[in-house]
Amino acid sequence: MKDGKCGKCGEKMIKKGVIQSGNSKYDVYRCNECGQEDMKAIGVNPKYHR
């Protein structure tokens, strides 16, 4: 995913939600045309780092 566009078909991707995996958080994006999903790291969860 680059600049909010789908790498498969080139259409605009829409934010689907946020996933937390371990101490990291990711934004999940989904393409309306082809259904491709992609994740982008948004940072670490501060409660794990004291």
mmCIF file of the N, C-alpha and C atoms, coordinates in Angstrom:
data_MODEL
# 
_entry.id   MODEL 
# 
loop_
_atom_site.group_PDB 
_atom_site.id 
_atom_site.type_symbol 
_atom_site.label_atom_id 
_atom_site.label_alt_id 
_atom_site.label_comp_id 
_atom_site.label_asym_id 
_atom_site.label_entity_id 
_atom_site.label_seq_id 
_atom_site.pdbx_PDB_ins_code 
_atom_site.Cartn_x 
_atom_site.Cartn_y 
_atom_site.Cartn_z 
_atom_site.occupancy 
_atom_site.B_iso_or_equiv 
_atom_site.pdbx_formal_charge 
_atom_site.auth_seq_id 
_atom_site.auth_comp_id 
_atom_site.auth_asym_id 
_atom_site.auth_atom_id 
_atom_site.pdbx_PDB_model_num 
ATOM 1   N N  . MET A 1 1  ? 0.847   -1.178 0.000  1.00 0.00 ? 1  MET A N  1 
ATOM 2   C CA . MET A 1 1  ? 0.000   0.000  0.000  1.00 0.00 ? 1  MET A CA 1 
ATOM 3   C C  . MET A 1 1  ? 0.887   1.234  0.000  1.00 0.00 ? 1  MET A C  1 
ATOM 4   N N  . LYS A 1 2  ? 0.637   2.095  -0.933 1.00 0.00 ? 2  LYS A N  1 
ATOM 5   C CA . LYS A 1 2  ? 1.393   3.341  -1.006 1.00 0.00 ? 2  LYS A CA 1 
ATOM 6   C C  . LYS A 1 2  ? 0.415   4.489  -1.218 1.00 0.00 ? 2  LYS A C  1 
ATOM 7   N N  . ASP A 1 3  ? 0.480   5.488  -0.328 1.00 0.00 ? 3  ASP A N  1 
ATOM 8   C CA . ASP A 1 3  ? -0.388  6.668  -0.421 1.00 0.00 ? 3  ASP A CA 1 
ATOM 9   C C  . ASP A 1 3  ? -1.871  6.307  -0.398 1.00 0.00 ? 3  ASP A C  1 
ATOM 10  N N  . GLY A 1 4  ? -2.249  5.261  0.335  1.00 0.00 ? 4  GLY A N  1 
ATOM 11  C CA . GLY A 1 4  ? -3.645  4.891  0.466  1.00 0.00 ? 4  GLY A CA 1 
ATOM 12  C C  . GLY A 1 4  ? -4.242  4.218  -0.749 1.00 0.00 ? 4  GLY A C  1 
ATOM 13  N N  . LYS A 1 5  ? -3.401  3.741  -1.664 1.00 0.00 ? 5  LYS A N  1 
ATOM 14  C CA . LYS A 1 5  ? -3.897  3.059  -2.862 1.00 0.00 ? 5  LYS A CA 1 
ATOM 15  C C  . LYS A 1 5  ? -3.545  1.584  -2.806 1.00 0.00 ? 5  LYS A C  1 
ATOM 16  N N  . CYS A 1 6  ? -4.415  0.772  -3.355 1.00 0.00 ? 6  CYS A N  1 
ATOM 17  C CA . CYS A 1 6  ? -4.236  -0.679 -3.386 1.00 0.00 ? 6  CYS A CA 1 
ATOM 18  C C  . CYS A 1 6  ? -3.078  -1.052 -4.305 1.00 0.00 ? 6  CYS A C  1 
ATOM 19  N N  . GLY A 1 7  ? -2.228  -1.962 -3.839 1.00 0.00 ? 7  GLY A N  1 
ATOM 20  C CA . GLY A 1 7  ? -1.106  -2.408 -4.648 1.00 0.00 ? 7  GLY A CA 1 
ATOM 21  C C  . GLY A 1 7  ? -1.521  -3.368 -5.746 1.00 0.00 ? 7  GLY A C  1 
ATOM 22  N N  . LYS A 1 8  ? -2.706  -3.953 -5.617 1.00 0.00 ? 8  LYS A N  1 
ATOM 23  C CA . LYS A 1 8  ? -3.181  -4.944 -6.581 1.00 0.00 ? 8  LYS A CA 1 
ATOM 24  C C  . LYS A 1 8  ? -3.922  -4.302 -7.756 1.00 0.00 ? 8  LYS A C  1 
ATOM 25  N N  . CYS A 1 9  ? -4.861  -3.393 -7.446 1.00 0.00 ? 9  CYS A N  1 
ATOM 26  C CA . CYS A 1 9  ? -5.670  -2.808 -8.522 1.00 0.00 ? 9  CYS A CA 1 
ATOM 27  C C  . CYS A 1 9  ? -5.518  -1.292 -8.649 1.00 0.00 ? 9  CYS A C  1 
ATOM 28  N N  . GLY A 1 10 ? -4.885  -0.624 -7.670 1.00 0.00 ? 10 GLY A N  1 
ATOM 29  C CA . GLY A 1 10 ? -4.656  0.813  -7.755 1.00 0.00 ? 10 GLY A CA 1 
ATOM 30  C C  . GLY A 1 10 ? -5.790  1.685  -7.251 1.00 0.00 ? 10 GLY A C  1 
ATOM 31  N N  . GLU A 1 11 ? -6.859  1.074  -6.730 1.00 0.00 ? 11 GLU A N  1 
ATOM 32  C CA . GLU A 1 11 ? -7.990  1.850  -6.218 1.00 0.00 ? 11 GLU A CA 1 
ATOM 33  C C  . GLU A 1 11 ? -7.703  2.335  -4.796 1.00 0.00 ? 11 GLU A C  1 
ATOM 34  N N  . LYS A 1 12 ? -8.528  3.266  -4.316 1.00 0.00 ? 12 LYS A N  1 
ATOM 35  C CA . LYS A 1 12 ? -8.362  3.833  -2.985 1.00 0.00 ? 12 LYS A CA 1 
ATOM 36  C C  . LYS A 1 12 ? -8.753  2.813  -1.907 1.00 0.00 ? 12 LYS A C  1 
ATOM 37  N N  . MET A 1 13 ? -7.968  2.779  -0.813 1.00 0.00 ? 13 MET A N  1 
ATOM 38  C CA . MET A 1 13 ? -8.255  1.866  0.289  1.00 0.00 ? 13 MET A CA 1 
ATOM 39  C C  . MET A 1 13 ? -8.912  2.624  1.436  1.00 0.00 ? 13 MET A C  1 
ATOM 40  N N  . ILE A 1 14 ? -9.791  1.945  2.178  1.00 0.00 ? 14 ILE A N  1 
ATOM 41  C CA . ILE A 1 14 ? -10.532 2.534  3.282  1.00 0.00 ? 14 ILE A CA 1 
ATOM 42  C C  . ILE A 1 14 ? -10.089 1.878  4.583  1.00 0.00 ? 14 ILE A C  1 
ATOM 43  N N  . LYS A 1 15 ? -9.961  2.689  5.640  1.00 0.00 ? 15 LYS A N  1 
ATOM 44  C CA . LYS A 1 15 ? -9.543  2.164  6.938  1.00 0.00 ? 15 LYS A CA 1 
ATOM 45  C C  . LYS A 1 15 ? -10.648 1.287  7.518  1.00 0.00 ? 15 LYS A C  1 
ATOM 46  N N  . LYS A 1 16 ? -10.273 0.062  7.888  1.00 0.00 ? 16 LYS A N  1 
ATOM 47  C CA . LYS A 1 16 ? -11.228 -0.904 8.414  1.00 0.00 ? 16 LYS A CA 1 
ATOM 48  C C  . LYS A 1 16 ? -11.211 -0.948 9.940  1.00 0.00 ? 16 LYS A C  1 
ATOM 49  N N  . GLY A 1 17 ? -10.036 -0.710 10.549 1.00 0.00 ? 17 GLY A N  1 
ATOM 50  C CA . GLY A 1 17 ? -9.942  -0.751 11.999 1.00 0.00 ? 17 GLY A CA 1 
ATOM 51  C C  . GLY A 1 17 ? -8.502  -0.776 12.467 1.00 0.00 ? 17 GLY A C  1 
ATOM 52  N N  . VAL A 1 18 ? -8.325  -1.134 13.752 1.00 0.00 ? 18 VAL A N  1 
ATOM 53  C CA . VAL A 1 18 ? -7.004  -1.191 14.369 1.00 0.00 ? 18 VAL A CA 1 
ATOM 54  C C  . VAL A 1 18 ? -6.817  -2.569 14.984 1.00 0.00 ? 18 VAL A C  1 
ATOM 55  N N  . ILE A 1 19 ? -5.629  -3.149 14.786 1.00 0.00 ? 19 ILE A N  1 
ATOM 56  C CA . ILE A 1 19 ? -5.284  -4.441 15.376 1.00 0.00 ? 19 ILE A CA 1 
ATOM 57  C C  . ILE A 1 19 ? -4.101  -4.234 16.305 1.00 0.00 ? 19 ILE A C  1 
ATOM 58  N N  . GLN A 1 20 ? -4.168  -4.863 17.487 1.00 0.00 ? 20 GLN A N  1 
ATOM 59  C CA . GLN A 1 20 ? -3.032  -4.831 18.395 1.00 0.00 ? 20 GLN A CA 1 
ATOM 60  C C  . GLN A 1 20 ? -2.407  -6.211 18.412 1.00 0.00 ? 20 GLN A C  1 
ATOM 61  N N  . SER A 1 21 ? -1.118  -6.281 18.123 1.00 0.00 ? 21 SER A N  1 
ATOM 62  C CA . SER A 1 21 ? -0.390  -7.541 18.102 1.00 0.00 ? 21 SER A CA 1 
ATOM 63  C C  . SER A 1 21 ? 0.827   -7.396 19.002 1.00 0.00 ? 21 SER A C  1 
ATOM 64  N N  . GLY A 1 22 ? 0.789   -8.048 20.160 1.00 0.00 ? 22 GLY A N  1 
ATOM 65  C CA . GLY A 1 22 ? 1.888   -7.911 21.109 1.00 0.00 ? 22 GLY A CA 1 
ATOM 66  C C  . GLY A 1 22 ? 1.943   -6.492 21.618 1.00 0.00 ? 22 GLY A C  1 
ATOM 67  N N  . ASN A 1 23 ? 3.063   -5.814 21.400 1.00 0.00 ? 23 ASN A N  1 
ATOM 68  C CA . ASN A 1 23 ? 3.177   -4.432 21.866 1.00 0.00 ? 23 ASN A CA 1 
ATOM 69  C C  . ASN A 1 23 ? 3.079   -3.424 20.722 1.00 0.00 ? 23 ASN A C  1 
ATOM 70  N N  . SER A 1 24 ? 2.622   -3.849 19.557 1.00 0.00 ? 24 SER A N  1 
ATOM 71  C CA . SER A 1 24 ? 2.497   -2.952 18.401 1.00 0.00 ? 24 SER A CA 1 
ATOM 72  C C  . SER A 1 24 ? 1.039   -2.789 17.987 1.00 0.00 ? 24 SER A C  1 
ATOM 73  N N  . LYS A 1 25 ? 0.741   -1.644 17.383 1.00 0.00 ? 25 LYS A N  1 
ATOM 74  C CA . LYS A 1 25 ? -0.599  -1.387 16.851 1.00 0.00 ? 25 LYS A CA 1 
ATOM 75  C C  . LYS A 1 25 ? -0.502  -1.173 15.350 1.00 0.00 ? 25 LYS A C  1 
ATOM 76  N N  . TYR A 1 26 ? -1.519  -1.648 14.635 1.00 0.00 ? 26 TYR A N  1 
ATOM 77  C CA . TYR A 1 26 ? -1.555  -1.551 13.177 1.00 0.00 ? 26 TYR A CA 1 
ATOM 78  C C  . TYR A 1 26 ? -2.914  -1.040 12.731 1.00 0.00 ? 26 TYR A C  1 
ATOM 79  N N  . ASP A 1 27 ? -2.920  -0.140 11.737 1.00 0.00 ? 27 ASP A N  1 
ATOM 80  C CA . ASP A 1 27 ? -4.148  0.243  11.046 1.00 0.00 ? 27 ASP A CA 1 
ATOM 81  C C  . ASP A 1 27 ? -4.389  -0.788 9.955  1.00 0.00 ? 27 ASP A C  1 
ATOM 82  N N  . VAL A 1 28 ? -5.642  -1.228 9.812  1.00 0.00 ? 28 VAL A N  1 
ATOM 83  C CA . VAL A 1 28 ? -5.988  -2.195 8.774  1.00 0.00 ? 28 VAL A CA 1 
ATOM 84  C C  . VAL A 1 28 ? -6.792  -1.466 7.699  1.00 0.00 ? 28 VAL A C  1 
ATOM 85  N N  . TYR A 1 29 ? -6.355  -1.601 6.453  1.00 0.00 ? 29 TYR A N  1 
ATOM 86  C CA . TYR A 1 29 ? -7.018  -0.972 5.311  1.00 0.00 ? 29 TYR A CA 1 
ATOM 87  C C  . TYR A 1 29 ? -7.535  -2.043 4.365  1.00 0.00 ? 29 TYR A C  1 
ATOM 88  N N  . ARG A 1 30 ? -8.686  -1.756 3.727  1.00 0.00 ? 30 ARG A N  1 
ATOM 89  C CA . ARG A 1 30 ? -9.295  -2.708 2.798  1.00 0.00 ? 30 ARG A CA 1 
ATOM 90  C C  . ARG A 1 30 ? -9.696  -1.989 1.513  1.00 0.00 ? 30 ARG A C  1 
ATOM 91  N N  . CYS A 1 31 ? -9.443  -2.660 0.396  1.00 0.00 ? 31 CYS A N  1 
ATOM 92  C CA . CYS A 1 31 ? -9.815  -2.126 -0.915 1.00 0.00 ? 31 CYS A CA 1 
ATOM 93  C C  . CYS A 1 31 ? -11.263 -2.510 -1.217 1.00 0.00 ? 31 CYS A C  1 
ATOM 94  N N  . ASN A 1 32 ? -12.065 -1.542 -1.660 1.00 0.00 ? 32 ASN A N  1 
ATOM 95  C CA . ASN A 1 32 ? -13.468 -1.816 -1.991 1.00 0.00 ? 32 ASN A CA 1 
ATOM 96  C C  . ASN A 1 32 ? -13.622 -2.585 -3.295 1.00 0.00 ? 32 ASN A C  1 
ATOM 97  N N  . GLU A 1 33 ? -12.680 -2.432 -4.210 1.00 0.00 ? 33 GLU A N  1 
ATOM 98  C CA . GLU A 1 33 ? -12.783 -3.076 -5.520 1.00 0.00 ? 33 GLU A CA 1 
ATOM 99  C C  . GLU A 1 33 ? -12.432 -4.558 -5.477 1.00 0.00 ? 33 GLU A C  1 
ATOM 100 N N  . CYS A 1 34 ? -11.215 -4.882 -5.002 1.00 0.00 ? 34 CYS A N  1 
ATOM 101 C CA . CYS A 1 34 ? -10.744 -6.269 -5.093 1.00 0.00 ? 34 CYS A CA 1 
ATOM 102 C C  . CYS A 1 34 ? -10.737 -7.003 -3.752 1.00 0.00 ? 34 CYS A C  1 
ATOM 103 N N  . GLY A 1 35 ? -10.939 -6.292 -2.634 1.00 0.00 ? 35 GLY A N  1 
ATOM 104 C CA . GLY A 1 35 ? -10.982 -6.946 -1.329 1.00 0.00 ? 35 GLY A CA 1 
ATOM 105 C C  . GLY A 1 35 ? -9.627  -7.148 -0.671 1.00 0.00 ? 35 GLY A C  1 
ATOM 106 N N  . GLN A 1 36 ? -8.568  -6.645 -1.283 1.00 0.00 ? 36 GLN A N  1 
ATOM 107 C CA . GLN A 1 36 ? -7.218  -6.760 -0.726 1.00 0.00 ? 36 GLN A CA 1 
ATOM 108 C C  . GLN A 1 36 ? -7.148  -6.018 0.609  1.00 0.00 ? 36 GLN A C  1 
ATOM 109 N N  . GLU A 1 37 ? -6.519  -6.637 1.634  1.00 0.00 ? 37 GLU A N  1 
ATOM 110 C CA . GLU A 1 37 ? -6.325  -5.990 2.924  1.00 0.00 ? 37 GLU A CA 1 
ATOM 111 C C  . GLU A 1 37 ? -4.844  -5.761 3.159  1.00 0.00 ? 37 GLU A C  1 
ATOM 112 N N  . ASP A 1 38 ? -4.535  -4.652 3.849  1.00 0.00 ? 38 ASP A N  1 
ATOM 113 C CA . ASP A 1 38 ? -3.150  -4.316 4.138  1.00 0.00 ? 38 ASP A CA 1 
ATOM 114 C C  . ASP A 1 38 ? -3.077  -3.689 5.523  1.00 0.00 ? 38 ASP A C  1 
ATOM 115 N N  . MET A 1 39 ? -1.932  -3.867 6.196  1.00 0.00 ? 39 MET A N  1 
ATOM 116 C CA . MET A 1 39 ? -1.739  -3.302 7.522  1.00 0.00 ? 39 MET A CA 1 
ATOM 117 C C  . MET A 1 39 ? -0.578  -2.313 7.493  1.00 0.00 ? 39 MET A C  1 
ATOM 118 N N  . LYS A 1 40 ? -0.717  -1.253 8.284  1.00 0.00 ? 40 LYS A N  1 
ATOM 119 C CA . LYS A 1 40 ? 0.334   -0.254 8.397  1.00 0.00 ? 40 LYS A CA 1 
ATOM 120 C C  . LYS A 1 40 ? 0.614   -0.037 9.883  1.00 0.00 ? 40 LYS A C  1 
ATOM 121 N N  . ALA A 1 41 ? 1.871   -0.174 10.300 1.00 0.00 ? 41 ALA A N  1 
ATOM 122 C CA . ALA A 1 41 ? 2.239   0.006  11.703 1.00 0.00 ? 41 ALA A CA 1 
ATOM 123 C C  . ALA A 1 41 ? 2.043   1.463  12.109 1.00 0.00 ? 41 ALA A C  1 
ATOM 124 N N  . ILE A 1 42 ? 1.415   1.667  13.280 1.00 0.00 ? 42 ILE A N  1 
ATOM 125 C CA . ILE A 1 42 ? 1.202   3.030  13.773 1.00 0.00 ? 42 ILE A CA 1 
ATOM 126 C C  . ILE A 1 42 ? 1.936   3.285  15.080 1.00 0.00 ? 42 ILE A C  1 
ATOM 127 N N  . GLY A 1 43 ? 2.624   2.292  15.632 1.00 0.00 ? 43 GLY A N  1 
ATOM 128 C CA . GLY A 1 43 ? 3.410   2.528  16.841 1.00 0.00 ? 43 GLY A CA 1 
ATOM 129 C C  . GLY A 1 43 ? 3.313   1.392  17.831 1.00 0.00 ? 43 GLY A C  1 
ATOM 130 N N  . VAL A 1 44 ? 3.984   1.585  18.962 1.00 0.00 ? 44 VAL A N  1 
ATOM 131 C CA . VAL A 1 44 ? 3.977   0.570  20.008 1.00 0.00 ? 44 VAL A CA 1 
ATOM 132 C C  . VAL A 1 44 ? 3.019   0.972  21.110 1.00 0.00 ? 44 VAL A C  1 
ATOM 133 N N  . ASN A 1 45 ? 2.502   -0.019 21.796 1.00 0.00 ? 45 ASN A N  1 
ATOM 134 C CA . ASN A 1 45 ? 1.579   0.215  22.889 1.00 0.00 ? 45 ASN A CA 1 
ATOM 135 C C  . ASN A 1 45 ? 2.368   0.691  24.111 1.00 0.00 ? 45 ASN A C  1 
ATOM 136 N N  . PRO A 1 46 ? 2.111   1.896  24.619 1.00 0.00 ? 46 PRO A N  1 
ATOM 137 C CA . PRO A 1 46 ? 2.929   2.448  25.697 1.00 0.00 ? 46 PRO A CA 1 
ATOM 138 C C  . PRO A 1 46 ? 2.819   1.707  27.031 1.00 0.00 ? 46 PRO A C  1 
ATOM 139 N N  . LYS A 1 47 ? 1.738   0.964  27.275 1.00 0.00 ? 47 LYS A N  1 
ATOM 140 C CA . LYS A 1 47 ? 1.614   0.296  28.570 1.00 0.00 ? 47 LYS A CA 1 
ATOM 141 C C  . LYS A 1 47 ? 2.584   -0.883 28.719 1.00 0.00 ? 47 LYS A C  1 
ATOM 142 N N  . TYR A 1 48 ? 3.176   -1.356 27.636 1.00 0.00 ? 48 TYR A N  1 
ATOM 143 C CA . TYR A 1 48 ? 4.178   -2.414 27.719 1.00 0.00 ? 48 TYR A CA 1 
ATOM 144 C C  . TYR A 1 48 ? 5.564   -1.854 28.030 1.00 0.00 ? 48 TYR A C  1 
ATOM 145 N N  . HIS A 1 49 ? 5.747   -0.555 27.833 1.00 0.00 ? 49 HIS A N  1 
ATOM 146 C CA . HIS A 1 49 ? 7.052   0.077  28.051 1.00 0.00 ? 49 HIS A CA 1 
ATOM 147 C C  . HIS A 1 49 ? 6.969   0.981  29.268 1.00 0.00 ? 49 HIS A C  1 
ATOM 148 N N  . ARG A 1 50 ? 7.536   0.544  30.363 1.00 0.00 ? 50 ARG A N  1 
ATOM 149 C CA . ARG A 1 50 ? 7.436   1.331  31.604 1.00 0.00 ? 50 ARG A CA 1 
ATOM 150 C C  . ARG A 1 50 ? 8.711   2.025  31.923 1.00 0.00 ? 50 ARG A C  1 
# 
